[in-house]
């Protein structure tokens, strides 16, 4: 009974952080809300007895996000400066594309057969490290490449039009 309440509290905190991360207009508050959401995800990993993933969530993602906050503050326009009016056509296009992506992902999740994982596996830190740096080294490095591309894309998007 108490564990259900703790789970609901963690899930609500995670969802609140995610909602605030995409709905607030100040980039600093967006990043802080994303950190709240990621802390909730780490707490969910702990709730699922996956301490390794919780530690990695805190070290990698939350640590990287705090650096992203610094970059966002350095590269964004000052808050006192007049902001450009948002283009409604772009907003509508972004909403339609995100809705299509969301419903496509929901449909893919519903129509996919999810096999049960083997319970008798070795889930120690040594086994996880050997798996990440052994047979799964290429996907592990691909994720780091995608993150690098995302950072470069964020830098390009945030750069002012005058300096280009």
Z-matrix of the N, CA and C atoms (Angstrom, degrees):
N
C 1 1.447
C 2 1.532 1 110.51
N 3 1.335 2 116.46 1 -48.02
C 4 1.466 3 119.52 2 178.39
C 5 1.520 4 110.22 3 -67.60
N 6 1.341 5 116.50 4 -37.88
C 7 1.469 6 118.72 5 -179.91
C 8 1.521 7 111.26 6 -64.64
N 9 1.329 8 117.31 7 -34.07
C 10 1.469 9 119.48 8 176.01
C 11 1.524 10 110.93 9 -65.32
N 12 1.334 11 116.38 10 -40.59
C 13 1.465 12 120.03 11 178.04
C 14 1.516 13 112.14 12 -65.11
N 15 1.333 14 116.51 13 -39.80
C 16 1.468 15 120.27 14 177.71
C 17 1.524 16 109.80 15 -64.67
N 18 1.339 17 116.68 16 -43.20
C 19 1.464 18 119.70 17 178.48
C 20 1.523 19 111.20 18 -61.14
N 21 1.324 20 117.42 19 -44.15
C 22 1.468 21 120.70 20 -180.00
C 23 1.519 22 110.48 21 -63.89
N 24 1.332 23 117.27 22 -39.85
C 25 1.469 24 120.62 23 177.88
C 26 1.529 25 110.73 24 -63.48
N 27 1.334 26 117.22 25 -45.17
C 28 1.466 27 120.58 26 178.93
C 29 1.528 28 110.80 27 -64.16
N 30 1.326 29 117.15 28 -43.64
C 31 1.463 30 120.71 29 -179.52
C 32 1.531 31 111.08 30 -64.08
N 33 1.331 32 117.22 31 -42.10
C 34 1.466 33 120.19 32 178.83
C 35 1.527 34 111.13 33 -65.27
N 36 1.328 35 116.88 34 -39.49
C 37 1.464 36 120.45 35 177.32
C 38 1.521 37 110.59 36 -63.01
N 39 1.325 38 116.61 37 -42.96
C 40 1.466 39 120.73 38 179.02
C 41 1.520 40 110.82 39 -63.24
N 42 1.324 41 116.66 40 -46.15
C 43 1.465 42 119.83 41 -180.00
C 44 1.527 43 111.96 42 -66.73
N 45 1.325 44 117.43 43 -37.55
C 46 1.463 45 119.99 44 176.65
C 47 1.522 46 110.97 45 -63.01
N 48 1.338 47 116.40 46 -44.97
C 49 1.462 48 120.17 47 177.56
C 50 1.522 49 111.88 48 -60.78
N 51 1.335 50 116.93 49 -41.19
C 52 1.463 51 120.47 50 179.16
C 53 1.525 52 111.16 51 -65.75
N 54 1.342 53 116.30 52 -42.77
C 55 1.466 54 119.40 53 179.72
C 56 1.522 55 111.36 54 -64.24
N 57 1.319 56 116.47 55 -44.04
C 58 1.463 57 119.52 56 179.21
C 59 1.522 58 111.84 57 -66.75
N 60 1.339 59 116.80 58 -32.61
C 61 1.460 60 120.08 59 -179.43
C 62 1.519 61 112.14 60 -64.05
N 63 1.318 62 117.31 61 -30.00
C 64 1.465 63 119.03 62 -178.96
C 65 1.521 64 112.90 63 -101.82
N 66 1.331 65 118.27 64 -10.32
C 67 1.464 66 118.12 65 -175.23
C 68 1.525 67 114.50 66 -105.88
N 69 1.316 68 118.61 67 -23.36
C 70 1.467 69 119.93 68 -179.40
C 71 1.525 70 110.15 69 -74.26
N 72 1.320 71 116.56 70 154.16
C 73 1.467 72 120.82 71 -176.38
C 74 1.521 73 113.40 72 -98.01
N 75 1.309 74 118.40 73 -14.95
C 76 1.453 75 122.14 74 -179.95
C 77 1.523 76 108.67 75 -91.51
N 78 1.314 77 117.70 76 126.13
C 79 1.462 78 121.91 77 -174.85
C 80 1.524 79 111.35 78 -63.90
N 81 1.314 80 117.99 79 -32.02
C 82 1.458 81 120.36 80 178.82
C 83 1.526 82 110.58 81 -66.76
N 84 1.331 83 116.51 82 -43.79
C 85 1.458 84 120.09 83 179.10
C 86 1.533 85 110.94 84 -69.44
N 87 1.329 86 117.26 85 -32.70
C 88 1.473 87 120.30 86 174.55
C 89 1.520 88 110.70 87 -59.90
N 90 1.319 89 116.11 88 -46.12
C 91 1.460 90 120.24 89 -178.64
C 92 1.529 91 111.00 90 -67.04
N 93 1.325 92 117.91 91 -39.84
C 94 1.465 93 120.34 92 176.95
C 95 1.522 94 111.29 93 -64.06
N 96 1.323 95 116.91 94 -39.11
C 97 1.462 96 120.53 95 177.46
C 98 1.520 97 111.00 96 -66.85
N 99 1.318 98 117.07 97 -36.82
C 100 1.453 99 120.01 98 176.56
C 101 1.527 100 110.51 99 -64.76
N 102 1.314 101 117.47 100 -38.10
C 103 1.466 102 120.76 101 176.24
C 104 1.525 103 110.02 102 -62.75
N 105 1.338 104 117.28 103 -41.61
C 106 1.462 105 120.69 104 176.27
C 107 1.524 106 110.65 105 -60.04
N 108 1.311 107 116.84 106 -43.84
C 109 1.466 108 121.34 107 178.44
C 110 1.524 109 110.98 108 -62.20
N 111 1.322 110 116.79 109 -43.64
C 112 1.464 111 120.01 110 -179.81
C 113 1.523 112 112.06 111 -67.94
N 114 1.329 113 118.02 112 -33.80
C 115 1.462 114 120.09 113 173.26
C 116 1.528 115 110.13 114 -63.57
N 117 1.333 116 116.24 115 -38.81
C 118 1.463 117 119.50 116 176.42
C 119 1.518 118 111.95 117 -63.04
N 120 1.333 119 116.88 118 -40.62
C 121 1.464 120 120.56 119 177.20
C 122 1.522 121 110.28 120 -63.81
N 123 1.322 122 117.38 121 -41.34
C 124 1.470 123 120.65 122 177.08
C 125 1.528 124 110.43 123 -62.78
N 126 1.327 125 117.09 124 -39.83
C 127 1.465 126 120.17 125 177.84
C 128 1.527 127 110.67 126 -65.64
N 129 1.332 128 117.08 127 -35.81
C 130 1.470 129 119.62 128 176.08
C 131 1.523 130 110.98 129 -65.77
N 132 1.333 131 116.99 130 -36.99
C 133 1.462 132 119.56 131 175.90
C 134 1.530 133 110.41 132 -63.32
N 135 1.315 134 117.65 133 -40.81
C 136 1.462 135 120.44 134 177.14
C 137 1.527 136 110.04 135 -64.49
N 138 1.318 137 116.16 136 -40.59
C 139 1.467 138 120.85 137 177.95
C 140 1.525 139 110.99 138 -60.62
N 141 1.326 140 117.16 139 -31.89
C 142 1.468 141 122.20 140 179.42
C 143 1.527 142 112.42 141 -89.51
N 144 1.335 143 117.60 142 12.52
C 145 1.466 144 123.49 143 179.99
C 146 1.526 145 112.16 144 60.02
N 147 1.296 146 116.63 145 38.36
C 148 1.457 147 121.81 146 177.16
C 149 1.529 148 108.09 147 -120.92
N 150 1.321 149 114.96 148 72.11
C 151 1.455 150 120.42 149 -174.58
C 152 1.515 151 112.38 150 -65.24
N 153 1.328 152 116.71 151 -33.20
C 154 1.465 153 120.00 152 179.78
C 155 1.527 154 110.69 153 -60.47
N 156 1.330 155 116.90 154 -47.54
C 157 1.469 156 119.76 155 179.70
C 158 1.533 157 111.04 156 -66.09
N 159 1.324 158 117.05 157 -33.94
C 160 1.467 159 119.64 158 177.67
C 161 1.527 160 110.57 159 -65.23
N 162 1.325 161 116.11 160 -42.86
C 163 1.468 162 119.76 161 178.72
C 164 1.524 163 110.39 162 -64.53
N 165 1.325 164 116.93 163 -42.98
C 166 1.469 165 120.37 164 178.61
C 167 1.526 166 111.09 165 -64.55
N 168 1.318 167 117.01 166 -36.88
C 169 1.468 168 121.10 167 177.01
C 170 1.528 169 110.15 168 -60.11
N 171 1.323 170 116.23 169 -45.87
C 172 1.461 171 120.28 170 -178.06
C 173 1.522 172 111.10 171 -69.91
N 174 1.325 173 116.88 172 -46.63
C 175 1.466 174 119.56 173 -175.71
C 176 1.516 175 111.72 174 -69.23
N 177 1.326 176 116.61 175 -51.14
C 178 1.462 177 119.69 176 -173.07
C 179 1.523 178 111.92 177 -80.26
N 180 1.330 179 116.78 178 -58.52
C 181 1.451 180 118.68 179 -171.62
C 182 1.520 181 112.82 180 -74.57
N 183 1.318 182 117.58 181 -48.33
C 184 1.462 183 118.21 182 -178.32
C 185 1.523 184 110.15 183 -70.36
N 186 1.331 185 117.22 184 -37.39
C 187 1.463 186 119.26 185 175.50
C 188 1.515 187 111.75 186 -63.64
N 189 1.325 188 116.40 187 -42.08
C 190 1.466 189 120.07 188 179.38
C 191 1.523 190 110.82 189 -68.99
N 192 1.321 191 117.04 190 -34.62
C 193 1.462 192 119.72 191 -179.92
C 194 1.524 193 110.75 192 -67.22
N 195 1.327 194 117.48 193 -36.39
C 196 1.467 195 117.34 194 178.67
C 197 1.528 196 111.05 195 -65.55
N 198 1.320 197 117.40 196 -32.60
C 199 1.460 198 119.50 197 173.53
C 200 1.527 199 109.93 198 -70.15
N 201 1.315 200 116.98 199 -37.09
C 202 1.464 201 120.17 200 177.17
C 203 1.526 202 111.39 201 -63.73
N 204 1.327 203 116.71 202 -33.07
C 205 1.470 204 120.09 203 175.92
C 206 1.527 205 109.78 204 -61.16
N 207 1.318 206 116.04 205 -44.94
C 208 1.462 207 119.82 206 179.97
C 209 1.526 208 110.27 207 -61.92
N 210 1.334 209 117.19 208 -44.87
C 211 1.460 210 120.32 209 177.40
C 212 1.520 211 111.21 210 -62.32
N 213 1.321 212 117.38 211 -42.51
C 214 1.467 213 120.50 212 -178.64
C 215 1.519 214 110.83 213 -63.48
N 216 1.314 215 116.91 214 -40.57
C 217 1.464 216 119.71 215 179.24
C 218 1.525 217 110.22 216 -67.95
N 219 1.332 218 116.76 217 -41.86
C 220 1.462 219 119.60 218 -178.68
C 221 1.527 220 112.19 219 -68.02
N 222 1.310 221 117.75 220 -33.79
C 223 1.457 222 120.52 221 -172.21
C 224 1.521 223 114.27 222 -99.18
N 225 1.325 224 117.85 223 -6.81
C 226 1.457 225 118.54 224 -178.49
C 227 1.527 226 110.88 225 -89.76
N 228 1.315 227 115.26 226 165.98
C 229 1.458 228 120.91 227 178.90
C 230 1.525 229 109.43 228 -71.31
N 231 1.323 230 117.14 229 150.58
C 232 1.465 231 118.88 230 175.22
C 233 1.529 232 110.49 231 -61.17
N 234 1.330 233 115.79 232 147.53
C 235 1.465 234 119.63 233 -175.58
C 236 1.519 235 112.92 234 -68.57
N 237 1.326 236 117.55 235 -24.98
C 238 1.462 237 120.19 236 -178.25
C 239 1.523 238 112.30 237 -80.56
N 240 1.326 239 117.03 238 -13.28
C 241 1.454 240 120.73 239 -179.52
C 242 1.527 241 109.89 240 -76.05
N 243 1.331 242 116.43 241 145.05
C 244 1.462 243 119.98 242 178.46
C 245 1.518 244 110.44 243 -63.69
N 246 1.328 245 114.62 244 135.51
C 247 1.459 246 119.69 245 -178.85
C 248 1.520 247 109.03 246 -94.74
N 249 1.338 248 114.22 247 148.86
C 250 1.456 249 118.94 248 177.29
C 251 1.515 250 109.55 249 -71.84
N 252 1.317 251 116.02 250 146.88
C 253 1.458 252 120.88 251 178.73
C 254 1.524 253 108.53 252 -72.01
N 255 1.328 254 116.02 253 139.25
C 256 1.457 255 120.67 254 -179.25
C 257 1.520 256 110.42 255 -73.58
N 258 1.317 257 114.42 256 141.16
C 259 1.454 258 120.67 257 179.11
C 260 1.527 259 108.95 258 -81.50
N 261 1.350 260 118.78 259 118.88
C 262 1.464 261 120.37 260 -177.33
C 263 1.528 262 112.95 261 -64.24
N 264 1.319 263 117.36 262 -29.55
C 265 1.466 264 120.07 263 179.14
C 266 1.537 265 109.85 264 -66.51
N 267 1.326 266 115.94 265 -41.83
C 268 1.469 267 119.29 266 177.96
C 269 1.527 268 110.97 267 -66.32
N 270 1.333 269 117.16 268 -39.32
C 271 1.457 270 120.43 269 178.29
C 272 1.527 271 111.13 270 -62.97
N 273 1.324 272 116.40 271 -43.56
C 274 1.467 273 120.46 272 179.00
C 275 1.520 274 110.58 273 -64.35
N 276 1.323 275 116.99 274 -43.39
C 277 1.464 276 121.17 275 178.88
C 278 1.534 277 110.96 276 -62.91
N 279 1.320 278 117.17 277 -42.01
C 280 1.467 279 120.90 278 178.36
C 281 1.531 280 111.05 279 -65.23
N 282 1.337 281 116.51 280 -40.10
C 283 1.459 282 119.83 281 178.76
C 284 1.524 283 111.03 282 -65.03
N 285 1.319 284 117.33 283 -43.90
C 286 1.468 285 120.68 284 -179.67
C 287 1.526 286 110.76 285 -63.87
N 288 1.333 287 116.81 286 -45.35
C 289 1.465 288 119.56 287 179.55
C 290 1.525 289 112.02 288 -64.40
N 291 1.327 290 117.16 289 -41.38
C 292 1.468 291 119.02 290 179.42
C 293 1.523 292 111.12 291 -68.35
N 294 1.341 293 118.33 292 -36.36
C 295 1.464 294 120.60 293 176.61
C 296 1.529 295 110.87 294 -65.69
N 297 1.344 296 117.13 295 -42.08
C 298 1.463 297 119.78 296 177.09
C 299 1.526 298 111.72 297 -62.53
N 300 1.324 299 116.37 298 -42.12
C 301 1.462 300 120.18 299 177.57
C 302 1.526 301 110.79 300 -63.34
N 303 1.331 302 116.70 301 -44.07
C 304 1.465 303 120.63 302 -179.81
C 305 1.527 304 111.10 303 -61.01
N 306 1.320 305 116.96 304 -50.01
C 307 1.465 306 119.32 305 -178.20
C 308 1.526 307 111.90 306 -68.52
N 309 1.324 308 117.17 307 -31.57
C 310 1.464 309 119.58 308 174.61
C 311 1.520 310 111.82 309 -65.26
N 312 1.331 311 116.37 310 -41.65
C 313 1.466 312 120.13 311 177.66
C 314 1.527 313 111.46 312 -66.84
N 315 1.332 314 117.32 313 -40.32
C 316 1.464 315 120.41 314 177.86
C 317 1.521 316 110.13 315 -63.20
N 318 1.317 317 117.24 316 -42.97
C 319 1.465 318 120.65 317 179.22
C 320 1.535 319 110.68 318 -64.48
N 321 1.327 320 116.70 319 -42.32
C 322 1.464 321 119.59 320 178.80
C 323 1.524 322 110.85 321 -63.82
N 324 1.333 323 117.17 322 -38.39
C 325 1.465 324 119.94 323 179.26
C 326 1.518 325 111.52 324 -67.60
N 327 1.327 326 117.32 325 -37.58
C 328 1.466 327 120.10 326 -179.10
C 329 1.520 328 112.61 327 -72.67
N 330 1.324 329 117.83 328 -31.83
C 331 1.464 330 120.65 329 -175.42
C 332 1.519 331 113.37 330 -94.86
N 333 1.323 332 117.62 331 2.05
C 334 1.456 333 121.14 332 -179.23
C 335 1.520 334 109.63 333 -94.02
N 336 1.313 335 116.38 334 135.86
C 337 1.451 336 121.07 335 174.24
C 338 1.523 337 107.80 336 -82.51
N 339 1.307 338 117.66 337 119.46
C 340 1.450 339 123.07 338 -177.86
C 341 1.528 340 108.32 339 -101.83
N 342 1.335 341 117.16 340 102.06
C 343 1.468 342 118.60 341 -179.32
C 344 1.526 343 110.88 342 -71.10
N 345 1.312 344 114.77 343 148.42
C 346 1.465 345 119.70 344 178.93
C 347 1.522 346 109.44 345 -71.84
N 348 1.323 347 115.41 346 142.89
C 349 1.461 348 120.62 347 179.42
C 350 1.519 349 109.95 348 -77.24
N 351 1.316 350 115.58 349 151.90
C 352 1.455 351 120.28 350 176.46
C 353 1.525 352 109.10 351 -70.40
N 354 1.308 353 116.30 352 132.44
C 355 1.453 354 121.29 353 -175.79
C 356 1.522 355 111.42 354 -83.13
N 357 1.312 356 117.73 355 -24.30
C 358 1.458 357 121.34 356 -172.47
C 359 1.525 358 113.32 357 -90.58
N 360 1.313 359 118.85 358 26.13
C 361 1.459 360 121.59 359 -179.06
C 362 1.525 361 111.80 360 -84.46
N 363 1.316 362 115.43 361 167.74
C 364 1.464 363 122.01 362 177.07
C 365 1.522 364 108.10 363 -95.75
N 366 1.331 365 116.62 364 113.28
C 367 1.458 366 121.52 365 -176.77
C 368 1.524 367 112.13 366 -111.30
N 369 1.313 368 117.34 367 29.40
C 370 1.458 369 120.62 368 179.13
C 371 1.532 370 109.56 369 -76.64
N 372 1.314 371 116.10 370 166.45
C 373 1.468 372 121.16 371 179.27
C 374 1.526 373 110.70 372 -61.65
N 375 1.321 374 116.72 373 -38.05
C 376 1.466 375 120.56 374 -179.20
C 377 1.523 376 110.05 375 -64.77
N 378 1.336 377 116.74 376 -43.62
C 379 1.465 378 120.21 377 -179.83
C 380 1.522 379 111.10 378 -66.89
N 381 1.344 380 117.32 379 -39.94
C 382 1.468 381 119.93 380 178.39
C 383 1.526 382 111.11 381 -65.21
N 384 1.328 383 116.99 382 -42.79
C 385 1.468 384 120.47 383 178.24
C 386 1.510 385 111.92 384 -63.55
N 387 1.345 386 116.93 385 -42.67
C 388 1.464 387 120.55 386 178.20
C 389 1.527 388 110.99 387 -64.85
N 390 1.324 389 116.88 388 -35.70
C 391 1.466 390 119.96 389 178.73
C 392 1.526 391 111.40 390 -70.05
N 393 1.359 392 116.59 391 -42.46
C 394 1.465 393 119.54 392 -179.45
C 395 1.523 394 112.20 393 -66.52
N 396 1.319 395 116.76 394 -38.69
C 397 1.458 396 119.97 395 -176.81
C 398 1.522 397 112.71 396 -97.31
N 399 1.315 398 117.42 397 1.95
C 400 1.465 399 121.83 398 177.70
C 401 1.521 400 110.38 399 -104.79
N 402 1.330 401 116.57 400 -103.29
C 403 1.475 402 119.28 401 -176.05
C 404 1.528 403 114.19 402 -70.22
N 405 1.336 404 117.35 403 -20.01
C 406 1.466 405 119.76 404 -178.22
C 407 1.523 406 112.23 405 -107.28
N 408 1.307 407 118.20 406 26.68
C 409 1.467 408 120.79 407 -178.19
C 410 1.530 409 111.51 408 -69.31
N 411 1.322 410 117.66 409 -37.48
C 412 1.475 411 120.45 410 -177.87
C 413 1.535 412 111.08 411 -66.61
N 414 1.348 413 120.13 412 -48.17
C 415 1.467 414 118.09 413 176.36
C 416 1.528 415 112.78 414 -63.16
N 417 1.328 416 117.05 415 -34.61
C 418 1.464 417 121.21 416 178.49
C 419 1.524 418 109.97 417 -62.48
N 420 1.316 419 117.69 418 -43.67
C 421 1.461 420 121.54 419 178.32
C 422 1.534 421 111.38 420 -72.73
N 423 1.327 422 117.29 421 -30.82
C 424 1.465 423 120.22 422 177.69
C 425 1.524 424 110.72 423 -64.73
N 426 1.320 425 116.82 424 -37.46
C 427 1.461 426 120.15 425 177.15
C 428 1.521 427 110.30 426 -63.34
N 429 1.334 428 117.14 427 -41.15
C 430 1.466 429 118.96 428 178.78
C 431 1.527 430 110.95 429 -65.99
N 432 1.319 431 117.98 430 -34.55
C 433 1.462 432 121.33 431 176.99
C 434 1.529 433 110.70 432 -67.15
N 435 1.328 434 117.21 433 -41.50
C 436 1.465 435 120.84 434 177.75
C 437 1.529 436 110.22 435 -62.91
N 438 1.335 437 117.48 436 -41.33
C 439 1.464 438 120.22 437 177.46
C 440 1.526 439 111.39 438 -63.79
N 441 1.329 440 117.57 439 -39.23
C 442 1.461 441 120.57 440 177.10
C 443 1.525 442 110.94 441 -63.13
N 444 1.316 443 116.79 442 -43.69
C 445 1.470 444 120.59 443 178.27
C 446 1.521 445 110.48 444 -63.30
N 447 1.339 446 117.61 445 -38.43
C 448 1.468 447 120.69 446 178.07
C 449 1.521 448 111.39 447 -64.11
N 450 1.328 449 116.79 448 -39.77
C 451 1.473 450 119.83 449 178.80
C 452 1.527 451 110.55 450 -66.45
N 453 1.331 452 116.79 451 -43.17
C 454 1.467 453 119.97 452 178.52
C 455 1.528 454 110.20 453 -64.16
N 456 1.331 455 117.06 454 -40.65
C 457 1.463 456 120.42 455 177.13
C 458 1.515 457 111.89 456 -63.10
N 459 1.329 458 117.32 457 -40.53
C 460 1.469 459 120.69 458 177.91
C 461 1.518 460 111.03 459 -64.29
N 462 1.328 461 116.52 460 -38.81
C 463 1.466 462 119.67 461 177.58
C 464 1.527 463 111.16 462 -65.38
N 465 1.324 464 117.04 463 -40.79
C 466 1.465 465 119.90 464 179.19
C 467 1.519 466 111.80 465 -67.92
N 468 1.327 467 117.06 466 -40.55
C 469 1.453 468 120.22 467 -179.84
C 470 1.523 469 110.77 468 -67.54
N 471 1.322 470 116.50 469 -38.95
C 472 1.457 471 119.67 470 -175.92
C 473 1.522 472 113.73 471 -78.73
N 474 1.328 473 117.68 472 -15.50
C 475 1.465 474 119.28 473 179.84
C 476 1.517 475 109.15 474 -67.76
N 477 1.292 476 115.46 475 146.65
C 478 1.474 477 119.69 476 -176.15
C 479 1.516 478 110.26 477 -73.29
N 480 1.321 479 116.29 478 155.26
C 481 1.451 480 121.74 479 -179.51
C 482 1.528 481 111.41 480 -71.88
N 483 1.334 482 117.18 481 -25.96
C 484 1.445 483 120.93 482 -178.06
C 485 1.532 484 112.60 483 -69.49
N 486 1.336 485 115.92 484 -32.95
C 487 1.472 486 118.69 485 -175.97
C 488 1.521 487 112.34 486 -80.49
N 489 1.340 488 118.36 487 -13.67
C 490 1.474 489 120.57 488 -178.32
C 491 1.510 490 111.74 489 -80.93
